Amino acid sequence: MTSSRTFSDSIVVAASPEAVWDVVSDVTRTGEWSPICRACWWDEGDGPRVGAHFTGRNETPDRTWETRSEVVVADPGRAFGWAVNDRRVFWSYTIEPVDGGSRLTESWEFTPRGQEFVTAKFGPEGVELREQMAREGIPVTLAAIKAVVERG
């Protein structure tokens, strides 16, 4: 594995970049829009700032697991991103003002280290499954975030 696997998609949300950022940077609300991550919680005293940590609980029909994440980007109204499990995976949201609101882009990067870890634990099919989950989940997540933000 010599290169990261990546995927991103975008949606226009009828809200200001600040309103979109306020929602996507509140990891405690992730269960409202993610098809896999059911809950997240900040370490005591942490919040949406670079260096903050949080735990996420993920569920699929086959298993439940938790991840540790560190916020690596926290630029109000512009971007929010985090590294998962010692930088094996990166997730981020970028927000751009556009006519009618904001363009929200969700991006996923599965690093070579992450792919090696998953291959050792689940075999090569585990890497393919993770990529499929991101490609299918990101559009679903974006549509759900749009609904949450626009509903107010």
Backbone as a ProteinNet text record, in pm:
[ID]
protein_1_A
[PRIMARY]
MTSSRTFSDSIVVAASPEAVWDVVSDVTRTGEWSPICRACWWDEGDGPRVGAHFTGRNETPDRTWETRSEVVVADPGRAFGWAVNDRRVFWSYTIEPVDGGSRLTESWEFTPRGQEFVTAKFGPEGVELREQMAREGIPVTLAAIKAVVERG
[TERTIARY]
82.8	0	87.7	90.3	179.4	106.6	-24.3	-94.6	-223.4	-266	-392.1	-507.7	-615	-741.1	-823.1	-884.6	-959.3	-1094	-1185.1	-1314.9	-1373.4	-1443.4	-1515.2	-1637.7	-1733.6	-1855.3	-1905.3	-1992.7	-2042.2	-2192.2	-2248.8	-2390.9	-2407.1	-2508.7	-2537.9	-2644.3	-2614.7	-2703.1	-2753.4	-2882.7	-2942.9	-2923.4	-2799.1	-2763.6	-2626.5	-2595.2	-2465.2	-2353.7	-2231.3	-2118.7	-2103.3	-2130.6	-2118.8	-2221.5	-2345	-2449.4	-2415.1	-2360.4	-2320.7	-2205.9	-2107.5	-1993.1	-2037.3	-2129	-2176.4	-2232.5	-2297.6	-2354.6	-2246.3	-2167.7	-2071.8	-1957.7	-1929.5	-1821.5	-1869.9	-2000.6	-2054.8	-2061.4	-1949.6	-1941.5	-2045.1	-2099	-2201.1	-2330	-2343	-2462.7	-2441.5	-2324.6	-2292	-2392.4	-2443.7	-2542.2	-2669.2	-2694.2	-2811.1	-2797.7	-2674	-2658.5	-2572	-2491.3	-2401.9	-2471.7	-2452.2	-2510.7	-2436.9	-2317.1	-2239.1	-2204.2	-2161.1	-2124.2	-2252	-2276.7	-2400.9	-2391.8	-2268.9	-2252.7	-2106.6	-2086	-1952.1	-1961.1	-1851.4	-1846.3	-1705.5	-1701	-1573.8	-1510	-1376.2	-1308.5	-1354.2	-1354	-1402.8	-1331.8	-1411.2	-1357.6	-1318.2	-1321.6	-1283.6	-1403.5	-1373.3	-1473.9	-1407.9	-1474.1	-1422.7	-1304	-1188.2	-1064	-951.7	-851.8	-737.7	-673.8	-648.1	-588.5	-688.5	-817	-920.5	-937.1	-984	-1004.4	-1148.4	-1193.6	-1325.8	-1326.2	-1426.7	-1446.2	-1573.1	-1571.2	-1689.6	-1726.1	-1855.8	-1904.3	-1969.5	-1918.3	-1966.2	-2036.9	-2137.8	-2212.6	-2243.3	-2219.6	-2265.4	-2341.3	-2408.9	-2478.2	-2383.5	-2254.8	-2158.4	-2086.7	-2072.9	-1994.6	-2014.7	-1968	-1966.3	-1823.4	-1775.3	-1640	-1631.6	-1528.8	-1504.9	-1373.4	-1367.9	-1248.1	-1209.8	-1080.9	-1031.3	-990.2	-1034.7	-1004.4	-946.7	-865.2	-808	-844.7	-896.3	-929.6	-799.2	-790.1	-669.4	-697.2	-825	-864.5	-990.1	-988.1	-1106.6	-1103.8	-1158.8	-1160.3	-1307.3	-1362.9	-1506	-1555.6	-1664	-1724.5	-1655	-1540.5	-1464.5	-1433.1	-1384.3	-1340.5	-1335.7	-1361.6	-1351.1	-1305.1	-1199.3	-1148.7	-1080.9	-1070.3	-1012	-938.1	-841.8	-764.2	-814.5	-832.8	-887.5	-778.1	-780.6	-692.1	-547.9	-485.3	-344.3	-314.9	-403.4	-385.3	-391	-470.4	-489.7	-592	-685	-790.2	-811	-838.1	-872.2	-1010.4	-1091.5	-1222.2	-1225.3	-1291.7	-1302.4	-1426.4	-1467.3	-1571.8	-1511.9	-1533.1	-1499.7	-1628.8	-1634.6	-1757	-1720.6	-1792.6	-1769.6	-1901.6	-1900.4	-2023.3	-2053.9	-2180.2	-2226.3	-2363.3	-2408.9	-2544.4	-2642.2	-2725.5	-2825.4	-2779.1	-2656.8	-2613.1	-2466.4	-2440	-2303	-2284	-2167	-2130	-2052.6	-2107.2	-2044.1	-1981.2	-1851.4	-1778.4	-1727.2	-1757.2	-1703.5	-1594.6	-1479	-1365.3	-1316.4	-1268.4	-1217.7	-1083.9	-985.8	-854.1	-816.2	-795.8	-755.3	-606.6	-523.8	-379.6	-320.6	-199.9	-133.8	-121.7	-90.8	-83.8	-217.4	-324.3	-457.1	-490.7	-454.4	-480.1	-400.9	-276.8	-195.5	-257.4	-304	-367.3	-491.3	-578.1	-702.3	-672.1	-574.7	-537.5	-489.4	-406.6	-356.7	-469.7	-569.1	-677.5	-791.4	-824.8	-942.7	-913.9	-788.3	-754.6	-779.7	-736.1	-751.9	-897.5	-988.9	-1130	-1176.3	-1109.5	-1142.2	-1116.4	-1008.4	-975.9	-1082.6	-1117.8	-1221.1	-1354.4	-1387.8	-1512.6	-1512	-1400.4	-1392.2	-1411.7	-1351.2	-1367.5	-1512.6	-1571.7	-1712.3	-1801.9	-1775.8	-1855.8	-1843.7	-1725.2	-1707.3	-1778.9	-1761.6	-1824.1	-1977.1	-2032.1	-2177.8	-2226.6	-2148.1	-2191.8	-2182.8	-2082.8	-2065.5	-2186.6	-2238.4	-2358	-2478.4	-2494.4	-2603.8	-2583.8	-2462.1	-2429.9	-2456	-2409.9	-2429.2	-2577.1	-2656.5	-2800.6	-2864.8	-2822.3	-2877.4	-2834.4	-2708.1	-2662.3	-2742.4	-2761.8	-2841.4	-2978.8	-3044.1	-3176.7	-3173.1	-3073.1	-3060.6	-3040	-2947.6	-2916.4	-3035.7	-3096.1	-3206.4	-3331.7	-3345.8	-3459.4	-3442.4	-3314	-3285	-3277.7
-116.4	0	123.4	190.6	304.8	437.4	437.2	564.1	558	675.5	686.5	661.6	611.5	603.1	722.3	791.4	911.4	912.9	988.7	1011.6	1137.5	1215.3	1331	1356.4	1424.6	1462.6	1591.4	1662.7	1791.9	1802.2	1896.5	1927.5	2075.3	2139.2	2277.5	2276.8	2351.7	2362.4	2506.8	2524.3	2657.6	2716.1	2751.4	2810.3	2875.5	2962.2	3029.2	2930	2959.8	2873.2	2857.8	2963	2955.4	2858.9	2862.8	2772.3	2626.8	2602.9	2466.7	2420.7	2506.5	2471	2438.7	2517.7	2492.6	2351.6	2301.6	2166.9	2060.7	2069.4	1961.2	1954.5	2064.7	2062.2	2014	1992.6	1939.6	1787.8	1721.3	1576.5	1500.3	1561.7	1493.5	1472.7	1538.7	1524.1	1426.7	1368.4	1283.6	1171.1	1115	1008	1049.7	1181.3	1231.2	1213.8	1202.4	1198.6	1086	1024.6	921	785.2	714.3	580.8	475.2	506.8	408.7	458.7	582.6	635.6	670.5	599.4	616.1	721.9	748.3	846.5	889	1013.6	1065.2	1148.2	1151.1	1234.4	1288.6	1415.7	1483.1	1431.5	1432.2	1414.9	1530	1507.9	1610.1	1743.6	1847.2	1980.9	2013.9	1914.7	1941.4	1986.3	2040.6	2088.2	2107	2173	2181.6	2277.7	2229.5	2306.4	2209.9	2259.6	2176.4	2119.7	1989.8	1921.3	1854.6	1885.4	1822.6	1676.7	1595.1	1452.2	1412.7	1313.5	1257.6	1109.6	1040.5	898.3	883	790.3	760.9	614.2	587.3	448.1	420.4	319.4	281.3	147.1	132.1	6.7	-30.5	-157	-216.8	-343.1	-408.7	-531.7	-637.6	-631.2	-732.8	-703.7	-575.3	-545.9	-402.6	-379.1	-246.6	-219.8	-97.1	-63.3	85.6	120.4	260.1	306.4	436.2	498.2	618.1	653.6	775.3	871.3	994.2	1094.4	1220	1288.5	1416.5	1519.3	1631.8	1740.3	1797.2	1803.7	1855.2	1984.9	2015.8	2140.3	2190.9	2317	2378.9	2526.8	2557.5	2692.6	2733.7	2801.3	2830.6	2891.7	2833.1	2878.2	2827.9	2757.8	2715	2565.6	2509.8	2370.1	2308.8	2178.5	2100.6	1961.5	1911.4	1779.5	1710.7	1578.6	1499.7	1378.4	1333.5	1213	1103.6	984	871.2	769.5	720.9	612	632.5	734.2	760.1	788.1	866.5	916.1	807.1	704.9	601.5	644.7	729.4	780.9	927.4	1007.2	1147.6	1172.8	1247.9	1292.5	1443.8	1510	1655.1	1706.6	1823.1	1900.9	2035.2	2076.4	2212.4	2280.1	2409.1	2485.8	2610.6	2632.2	2749.1	2821.9	2955.8	3028.6	3020.1	2995.8	2992.6	3059.2	3090.8	3143.8	3045.4	3093	3006.9	2940.5	2967.7	2907.5	2872	2744.1	2695.1	2562.9	2547	2415.4	2342.9	2228.8	2145.7	2026.2	2008.1	1895.5	1807.8	1679.2	1582.2	1503.6	1490.1	1418.5	1310.5	1203.3	1087.3	1049.3	1022.5	974.5	854.4	742	617.2	602.2	629	634.4	494.7	487.2	356.6	285.4	359.6	298.7	237.6	309.6	258.8	134.5	136.3	20.4	-101.4	-80	-190.1	-248.2	-160.5	-205.1	-289.8	-240.4	-311.4	-442.6	-442.3	-565.3	-671	-630.8	-726.2	-782.6	-700.4	-742.7	-814.2	-769.4	-820.5	-874.3	-865.3	-908.7	-797.3	-818.3	-714.6	-673.5	-767.4	-734	-629.2	-619.4	-516.2	-376.8	-360.9	-231.8	-196.1	-292.5	-267.7	-231.6	-300.7	-272.5	-131.8	-88.5	46.7	151.5	127.3	224.1	226.3	111	103.7	176.3	157.1	223.8	375.3	426.4	571.1	621.7	552.9	596.4	594.8	498.6	492.2	582.8	595.9	669.8	820.5	871.8	1016.6	1086.1	1041.5	1109.5	1101.6	990	974.5	1072.6	1081.3	1172.4	1317.1	1355.7	1494	1529.6	1440.4	1466.2	1480.6	1398.2	1405.4	1534	1574.1	1701.2	1816.7	1817.4	1922	1931.7	1817.5	1816.6	1870.3	1829.1	1875.8	2027	2077.7	2221.2	2302.6	2260.9	2339.4	2335.3	2231.6	2218.9	2313.1	2345.1	2436.8	2373
0	0	0	-109.8	-120.5	-123.3	-142.4	-147.1	-66.8	-24.7	47.4	-47.9	6.5	-66.1	-19.4	-114.5	-78.9	-149.3	-90.5	-152.9	-91.1	-172.1	-119	-205.2	-146	-215.7	-151.1	-221.8	-173.9	-190.1	-113.2	-120.6	-85.3	-140.5	-104.1	5.2	111.7	226.9	233.1	249.4	255.6	395.6	425.6	555.2	541.4	635	632.4	664.2	621	657.4	808.7	883.2	1029	1087.9	1035.7	1085.3	1052.8	933.5	895.5	984.5	1005.9	1089.9	1231.5	1284.5	1421.1	1434.7	1331.8	1337.5	1317.7	1209.9	1181.6	1282.7	1351.8	1450.9	1587.1	1602	1727.3	1716	1747.2	1727.3	1808.9	1913.7	1993.5	1915.6	1800	1716.7	1600.7	1587.2	1472.8	1452	1558.1	1546.9	1474.4	1462.1	1390.2	1239.1	1188.4	1043.1	989.3	1070.4	1019.3	1009.4	896.9	886.9	969.1	1019.3	1095.6	1235.3	1246.9	1378.2	1453.9	1560.5	1636.3	1744.8	1795.1	1901.5	1909.9	1952.4	1981.9	2109	2181.6	2300.3	2315.8	2359	2382.4	2510.6	2513.8	2641.7	2730.7	2860.7	2953.2	2929.5	2910.2	2890.4	2748	2657.8	2518.7	2435.9	2320.6	2226.8	2091.4	2000.1	1862.6	1847.1	1888.8	1873.9	1837.5	1768.5	1731	1857.8	1855.8	1968.7	2060.8	2045.1	2127.5	2086.2	2180.1	2153.9	2181.3	2103.8	2127.5	2091.2	2142.5	2115.4	2034.2	1939.1	1859.4	1869.9	1870.8	1871.6	1736.8	1668	1535.7	1541.9	1457	1452.5	1308.3	1276.6	1151.7	1192.1	1099.6	1138	1195.3	1158.1	1200.6	1331.9	1365.3	1484.3	1532.6	1655.1	1717.3	1762.5	1740.8	1784	1814.1	1890.8	1925.5	1865	1836.9	1781.7	1868.6	1863.2	1929.1	1820.8	1832	1730.7	1794.1	1712.8	1751.5	1645.8	1688.5	1596.1	1540.5	1407.4	1342	1266.1	1242.1	1177	1246.1	1288.1	1347.9	1310.9	1196.2	1142.2	1127.8	1228.9	1229.2	1097.4	1048.3	923.5	798.4	813.8	696.5	692	804.2	798.6	938.5	940.8	1064	1024.7	1088.8	1052.6	1169.1	1157.8	1265.9	1211	1290.3	1261.2	1353.6	1297.7	1372.3	1402.8	1527.2	1569	1523.8	1581.1	1556.1	1408.5	1346.9	1209.3	1101.7	1128	1024.9	921.1	963.5	875.3	909.6	806.9	826.5	767.8	840.5	793.5	804.5	710.5	722.3	650.7	696.2	630	592.7	469.5	430.1	387.6	412.3	390	310.5	201	116.4	95.9	105.1	74.7	-75.6	-108.9	-248.2	-252.2	-373.7	-387.1	-325.5	-239.1	-176.5	-48.6	-2.4	123.2	127.3	149.1	167.6	95.3	34.8	-19.9	89.5	131.8	233.8	163.8	184.7	127.2	241	230.7	326.1	254.9	319.5	261.2	356.1	294.3	367.2	307.9	394.9	351.1	435.7	370.1	434.2	406.3	506.9	488	466.4	410.8	398.3	533.5	641.3	775.8	814.8	785.7	817	737.3	609.6	524.3	572.3	612.1	664.3	790.9	879.7	1003.3	973.9	885.6	853.7	781.8	691.7	621.8	720.8	817	917	1002.7	1029.1	1118.2	1045.5	921.9	851.7	712	667.2	532.5	432	306.8	204.8	181.7	205.2	185.9	287.2	400.6	498.1	445.1	369.2	308.3	205	122.5	20.7	85.9	194	263.9	320.9	381.3	437.7	327.7	211.8	103	54.4	39.9	-2.9	98	226.9	329.9	319.2	291.8	277.1	152.4	40.7	-84.4	-76.5	-5.5	9.2	122	226.6	344.2	333	263.1	256	192.6	78.3	24.7	119.3	187.2	283.9	399.8	449.2	559	519.5	401.5	357	345.8	290.1	277.7	415.7	510.9	646.5	716.4	699	759.3	701.1	570.3	505.4	569.8	588.8	650.6	793.2	871.1	1009.1	1013.9	932.6	935.1	886.6	777.3	720.3	807.9	885	977.3	1097.4	1124.1	1234.9	1360.9
[MASK]
++++++++++++++++++++++++++++++++++++++++++++++++++++++++++++++++++++++++++++++++++++++++++++++++++++++++++++++++++++++++++++++++++++++++++++++++++++++++

